[in-house]
């Protein structure tokens, strides 16, 4: 469908010149559109599962950071006092 960046560089090097800025922009846009056509949107159940996984992970990390902050705070108070 469209050239890969390696092919575009190789073709330009073979001809001894670089593509002009508009040709490079057009190539970029064609490649972006080609990649966007490959995107598959998740189903409703997949989206709900992904959301739950993210919320659980964020909660676990938040609890870990809170515990770490509490322990470091206790250590600072023990070293430097009130």
C-alpha atoms as an extended CHARMM CRD file, in Angstrom:
* protein
*
        82  EXT
         1         1  UNK       CA              0.0000000000        0.0000000000        0.0000000000  PROA      1               0.0000000000
         2         2  UNK       CA              2.6490000000        2.5040000000        1.0130000000  PROA      2               0.0000000000
         3         3  UNK       CA              6.3890000000        2.5480000000        1.2400000000  PROA      3               0.0000000000
         4         4  UNK       CA              8.1770000000        1.8770000000        4.4630000000  PROA      4               0.0000000000
         5         5  UNK       CA             10.5790000000        4.5890000000        5.6880000000  PROA      5               0.0000000000
         6         6  UNK       CA             13.5140000000        2.3400000000        4.7880000000  PROA      6               0.0000000000
         7         7  UNK       CA             12.2670000000        1.9930000000        1.2150000000  PROA      7               0.0000000000
         8         8  UNK       CA             11.6990000000        5.7360000000        0.9480000000  PROA      8               0.0000000000
         9         9  UNK       CA             15.2470000000        6.4890000000        2.0950000000  PROA      9               0.0000000000
        10        10  UNK       CA             16.6670000000        3.8080000000       -0.1570000000  PROA      10              0.0000000000
        11        11  UNK       CA             14.7810000000        5.0750000000       -3.2140000000  PROA      11              0.0000000000
        12        12  UNK       CA             15.8610000000        8.6480000000       -2.4960000000  PROA      12              0.0000000000
        13        13  UNK       CA             19.4820000000        7.6000000000       -2.0850000000  PROA      13              0.0000000000
        14        14  UNK       CA             19.3920000000        5.6360000000       -5.3440000000  PROA      14              0.0000000000
        15        15  UNK       CA             18.1400000000        8.6700000000       -7.2540000000  PROA      15              0.0000000000
        16        16  UNK       CA             20.7280000000       10.9080000000       -5.5750000000  PROA      16              0.0000000000
        17        17  UNK       CA             18.1640000000       13.3360000000       -4.1620000000  PROA      17              0.0000000000
        18        18  UNK       CA             15.7800000000       13.6110000000       -1.2380000000  PROA      18              0.0000000000
        19        19  UNK       CA             12.0470000000       13.8830000000       -1.5970000000  PROA      19              0.0000000000
        20        20  UNK       CA             10.6690000000       17.3600000000       -1.1450000000  PROA      20              0.0000000000
        21        21  UNK       CA              8.9410000000       18.2490000000        2.1110000000  PROA      21              0.0000000000
        22        22  UNK       CA              5.4160000000       17.8330000000        0.7080000000  PROA      22              0.0000000000
        23        23  UNK       CA              6.1530000000       14.3530000000       -0.6330000000  PROA      23              0.0000000000
        24        24  UNK       CA              7.5390000000       13.3370000000        2.7630000000  PROA      24              0.0000000000
        25        25  UNK       CA              4.4580000000       14.7260000000        4.5350000000  PROA      25              0.0000000000
        26        26  UNK       CA              2.1620000000       12.8900000000        2.0970000000  PROA      26              0.0000000000
        27        27  UNK       CA              4.0970000000        9.6520000000        2.6860000000  PROA      27              0.0000000000
        28        28  UNK       CA              3.8100000000       10.1270000000        6.4450000000  PROA      28              0.0000000000
        29        29  UNK       CA              0.0460000000       10.7200000000        6.2340000000  PROA      29              0.0000000000
        30        30  UNK       CA             -0.4220000000        7.6340000000        4.0310000000  PROA      30              0.0000000000
        31        31  UNK       CA              1.5230000000        5.5310000000        6.5260000000  PROA      31              0.0000000000
        32        32  UNK       CA             -0.4950000000        6.8950000000        9.4640000000  PROA      32              0.0000000000
        33        33  UNK       CA             -3.7820000000        6.1110000000        7.7010000000  PROA      33              0.0000000000
        34        34  UNK       CA             -2.5090000000        2.6180000000        6.8890000000  PROA      34              0.0000000000
        35        35  UNK       CA             -1.6310000000        1.9860000000       10.5290000000  PROA      35              0.0000000000
        36        36  UNK       CA             -4.9550000000        3.3600000000       11.7670000000  PROA      36              0.0000000000
        37        37  UNK       CA             -6.7940000000        0.8920000000        9.5380000000  PROA      37              0.0000000000
        38        38  UNK       CA             -5.0880000000       -1.9320000000       11.4600000000  PROA      38              0.0000000000
        39        39  UNK       CA             -6.4770000000       -0.7440000000       14.8170000000  PROA      39              0.0000000000
        40        40  UNK       CA             -9.1260000000       -3.0090000000       16.3210000000  PROA      40              0.0000000000
        41        41  UNK       CA            -11.4900000000       -1.4530000000       18.8410000000  PROA      41              0.0000000000
        42        42  UNK       CA            -12.1660000000       -3.5770000000       21.9290000000  PROA      42              0.0000000000
        43        43  UNK       CA            -15.5880000000       -5.0030000000       22.6340000000  PROA      43              0.0000000000
        44        44  UNK       CA            -17.6020000000       -3.6900000000       25.5540000000  PROA      44              0.0000000000
        45        45  UNK       CA            -16.6500000000       -6.6400000000       27.7820000000  PROA      45              0.0000000000
        46        46  UNK       CA            -12.9480000000       -6.2830000000       26.9000000000  PROA      46              0.0000000000
        47        47  UNK       CA            -13.0990000000       -2.5800000000       27.6750000000  PROA      47              0.0000000000
        48        48  UNK       CA            -14.7010000000       -3.2610000000       31.0740000000  PROA      48              0.0000000000
        49        49  UNK       CA            -12.0520000000       -5.9080000000       31.8540000000  PROA      49              0.0000000000
        50        50  UNK       CA             -9.1990000000       -3.5820000000       30.8560000000  PROA      50              0.0000000000
        51        51  UNK       CA            -10.6680000000       -0.7870000000       32.9730000000  PROA      51              0.0000000000
        52        52  UNK       CA            -10.9450000000       -3.0470000000       36.0180000000  PROA      52              0.0000000000
        53        53  UNK       CA             -7.3650000000       -4.2510000000       35.5820000000  PROA      53              0.0000000000
        54        54  UNK       CA             -6.0770000000       -0.6800000000       35.3610000000  PROA      54              0.0000000000
        55        55  UNK       CA             -8.0640000000        0.4630000000       38.4180000000  PROA      55              0.0000000000
        56        56  UNK       CA             -6.8210000000       -2.4950000000       40.4830000000  PROA      56              0.0000000000
        57        57  UNK       CA             -3.2310000000       -1.9030000000       39.4250000000  PROA      57              0.0000000000
        58        58  UNK       CA             -3.4100000000        1.8230000000       40.2260000000  PROA      58              0.0000000000
        59        59  UNK       CA             -4.9340000000        1.0560000000       43.6320000000  PROA      59              0.0000000000
        60        60  UNK       CA             -2.1830000000       -1.4570000000       44.4600000000  PROA      60              0.0000000000
        61        61  UNK       CA              0.5660000000        0.9660000000       43.4260000000  PROA      61              0.0000000000
        62        62  UNK       CA             -1.1110000000        3.7730000000       45.3860000000  PROA      62              0.0000000000
        63        63  UNK       CA             -1.2270000000        1.5970000000       48.5320000000  PROA      63              0.0000000000
        64        64  UNK       CA              2.4300000000        0.6310000000       48.0640000000  PROA      64              0.0000000000
        65        65  UNK       CA              3.5370000000        4.2650000000       47.7140000000  PROA      65              0.0000000000
        66        66  UNK       CA              1.4270000000        5.2720000000       50.7300000000  PROA      66              0.0000000000
        67        67  UNK       CA              2.9990000000        2.5310000000       52.8690000000  PROA      67              0.0000000000
        68        68  UNK       CA              6.4720000000        3.4730000000       51.6820000000  PROA      68              0.0000000000
        69        69  UNK       CA              5.8060000000        7.1410000000       52.4800000000  PROA      69              0.0000000000
        70        70  UNK       CA              4.5730000000        6.2020000000       55.9720000000  PROA      70              0.0000000000
        71        71  UNK       CA              7.6350000000        4.0580000000       56.7120000000  PROA      71              0.0000000000
        72        72  UNK       CA             10.0490000000        6.7180000000       55.4240000000  PROA      72              0.0000000000
        73        73  UNK       CA              8.1910000000        9.3300000000       57.4970000000  PROA      73              0.0000000000
        74        74  UNK       CA              8.5950000000        7.1910000000       60.6200000000  PROA      74              0.0000000000
        75        75  UNK       CA             12.2880000000        6.7820000000       59.8430000000  PROA      75              0.0000000000
        76        76  UNK       CA             12.7790000000       10.5330000000       59.4090000000  PROA      76              0.0000000000
        77        77  UNK       CA             10.9980000000       11.2080000000       62.7200000000  PROA      77              0.0000000000
        78        78  UNK       CA             13.1450000000        8.5710000000       64.4490000000  PROA      78              0.0000000000
        79        79  UNK       CA             16.3850000000       10.1220000000       63.1000000000  PROA      79              0.0000000000
        80        80  UNK       CA             15.5710000000       13.8110000000       63.4530000000  PROA      80              0.0000000000
        81        81  UNK       CA             12.9710000000       13.6740000000       66.2490000000  PROA      81              0.0000000000
        82        82  UNK       CA              9.8850000000       15.8460000000       66.6710000000  PROA      82              0.0000000000
